[in-house]
Amino acid sequence: MSVFKNTGRLLKLSGFQPRSLIRNLQRLPSYLRGYQQLKQQAKSSQENFEFGTLFPILDERSKPAGSANGHYFHQDLLVAQKIFRASPERHIDVGSRVDGFVAHLATFRTVEVIDVRPMTSTTENIQFLCADMMQTLPSELVCCTDSLSCLHAIEHFGLGRYGDPLNYEGHLRGIANLRQMLKPGGKLYLSTPISSRQRIEFNAHRVFRLPYLMNLLTGTFDLKSFSYVDDQGQLRCDQDPATSEGRDTFGLSYGCGIFELTAKTLSAVRAA
């Protein structure tokens, strides 16, 4: 099965998608009939539209109206709502999807975006800084904010997918820098793929076991809430990672863990 899956991915990478080709060839006669029907209607109409270049969209009629599930839909909406209610003085985002989560925030507040890739934004509420979050932080970013987000991004650090340098421990450096950016008591909203089988799927992403992440995060953060998106794309709010199900990462194959964390003070970290 994995051989066929990998072959399919290689064909898709090359631009050749046999299944899509076959389905679209089956849809083509209906498209051509519709085109001829519309041209016939034009002859008896007083409206004046010329027929331009053919632009076939062959699969939309068989799709649902939209998707209200999945990792990005749920994490973007959930975390944006939390930030709206918290109303922090300053909010910085690291690597999250600009045309999803960041756009949600920009409807009601200014958000500063950091990404390893350059971006030009003409949107008033989005300010951008190009930086590699695996490198030593500049002094102006140390202890600089009371609110920080990094959604579906930390799993990519160090895998080269976005032009960043290869670093097997890139996620560790990234999380350490996220903590450095926060003031004591500041909030971190973090999401990443989770599974009962921890792995790297090079060069797409890492997938983490929940106990590994909890061990990694609770040294310098307090967990305020944890939710996850399951393998069917449904949101499971306010779950307990300490249960037996949580220790098995809820039996997930490829879910999304959504953490709301508070940065510990240095004295609390030393005491722990």
Secondary structure, DSSP 8 states (H G I E B T S, - for coil): -HHHHHHHHHHHHTT--HHHHHHHHHHHHHHHHHHHHHHHHHHT-S------S-----SGGGS-S----SHHHHHHHHHHHHHHHH--S--EEES--IIIIIHHHHTTS-EEEEESS------TTEEEEE--TTS---GGGTT-EEEEEEES-GGGTTSSTTS----TTHHHHHHHHHHHHEEEEEEEEEEEEE-SS-EEETTTEEEB-HHHHHHHHTTTEEEEEEEEE-TTS-EE-S--TTSHHHHTGGG-SSEEEEEEEEE--HHHHHH-
